Amino acid sequence: MNWYLEVFKKYAVFSGRSRRKEYWYFVLFNLIACIILAIIDVLTGTYSAHTGMGLLGAVYGLAVLVPGIAVSVRRLHDTGRSGWWLLLAFIPVIGGLVLLIFMLQDSKPGENQYGPNPKAAFTLNKM
């Protein structure tokens, strides 16, 4: 849960780097929240089959849009890539697969042009 909240603490921070753990926990908690909100939307009657989402889901989606983009950009920075690579998402199928591979890759060791390795910083803080 701390990794999820960490993304919101850096709400619109597009500089720096994010570990895989931070990114994937954010994705996991978003998925769980979306499923729960969809169930609530269906039960309360605020789900629209025409739009494919409910009121609560739409509000939540808007609330996590900027933090989601920011953590994705920081994750790309961690792999040594520019945040502009996120635009690959607009290419059907292939773009999403390429981004998935990028997001699964380990951090580039040491410091890169986007800052120090967050994994190394986390290890030093635990000592």
C-alpha positions in Angstrom: 0.0 0.0 0.0 2.9 2.4 0.7 4.1 2.1 -2.9 0.6 3.1 -4.1 0.5 6.1 -1.8 4.1 7.0 -2.8 2.8 7.6 -6.4 0.2 10.1 -5.0 2.9 11.9 -3.0 4.6 12.5 -6.3 1.3 13.4 -8.0 2.7 15.3 -11.0 6.4 14.7 -10.7 7.6 13.7 -14.2 11.3 13.8 -13.3 13.4 11.2 -11.6 13.0 7.4 -11.6 10.6 4.8 -10.2 11.3 1.2 -9.3 9.4 -1.7 -10.9 7.9 -2.3 -7.5 6.4 1.2 -7.2 5.0 1.0 -10.8 3.5 -2.5 -10.6 2.0 -2.0 -7.1 0.3 1.1 -8.5 -1.0 -0.9 -11.4 -2.2 -3.7 -9.1 -4.0 -1.4 -6.7 -5.6 0.5 -9.6 -6.9 -2.8 -11.0 -8.4 -3.8 -7.7 -9.9 -0.4 -7.1 -11.5 -0.4 -10.6 -13.0 -3.8 -10.1 -14.5 -2.8 -6.7 -15.8 0.5 -8.1 -17.3 -1.3 -11.1 -19.2 -3.7 -8.7 -20.4 -0.7 -6.7 -21.5 1.1 -9.8 -23.5 -1.9 -11.0 -25.1 -2.3 -7.6 -26.0 1.3 -7.2 -27.2 1.7 -10.8 -24.6 4.2 -11.9 -23.1 1.9 -14.4 -23.8 2.7 -18.1 -23.5 -0.1 -20.5 -23.4 2.4 -23.3 -20.2 4.1 -22.1 -18.8 0.9 -20.5 -18.1 2.6 -17.1 -19.9 3.9 -14.1 -19.8 7.2 -12.3 -17.4 6.1 -9.5 -15.1 4.4 -12.0 -15.0 7.5 -14.2 -14.2 9.8 -11.2 -11.5 7.5 -10.0 -10.1 7.2 -13.5 -9.8 11.0 -13.8 -8.2 11.1 -10.3 -5.4 8.6 -11.2 -4.8 9.8 -14.7 -2.0 12.3 -14.0 -0.3 10.1 -11.3 -0.5 7.2 -13.7 1.2 9.1 -16.5 3.8 10.5 -14.1 4.8 7.1 -12.6 4.9 5.6 -16.1 7.3 8.4 -17.2 9.5 7.8 -14.2 9.5 4.1 -14.8 10.7 4.7 -18.4 13.4 7.0 -17.0 14.5 4.1 -14.7 15.1 2.0 -17.8 17.1 4.8 -19.4 14.4 5.9 -21.8 12.7 9.3 -22.3 9.1 9.7 -21.1 8.1 10.4 -24.7 8.2 6.6 -25.3 4.9 6.5 -23.5 3.3 7.8 -26.8 3.8 4.2 -28.1 0.6 3.4 -26.3 -1.3 5.1 -29.2 0.0 2.4 -31.6 -2.6 -0.5 -31.4 -1.3 -3.8 -30.0 2.4 -3.4 -30.8 2.8 -0.1 -28.8 1.3 -1.7 -25.7 3.4 -4.8 -26.0 6.6 -2.8 -26.4 5.7 -0.6 -23.3 4.9 -3.8 -21.3 8.4 -5.1 -22.1 9.9 -1.7 -21.1 8.0 -1.7 -17.8 9.1 -5.2 -17.0 12.8 -4.5 -17.5 15.1 -4.0 -14.5 16.5 -0.6 -13.6 19.7 0.6 -15.3 22.4 0.2 -12.7 23.9 3.4 -11.2 23.0 6.9 -12.0 21.6 7.9 -15.4 20.6 11.2 -17.0 17.3 11.1 -15.0 18.8 10.7 -11.6 20.2 8.1 -9.1 19.0 4.5 -9.1 16.0 4.4 -6.7 16.8 0.7 -5.9 20.2 1.7 -4.7 18.8 4.6 -2.7 16.2 2.4 -1.1 18.9 -0.2 -0.1 21.0 2.6 1.5 18.1 3.9 3.5 17.3 0.5 4.9 20.9 0.2 6.4 
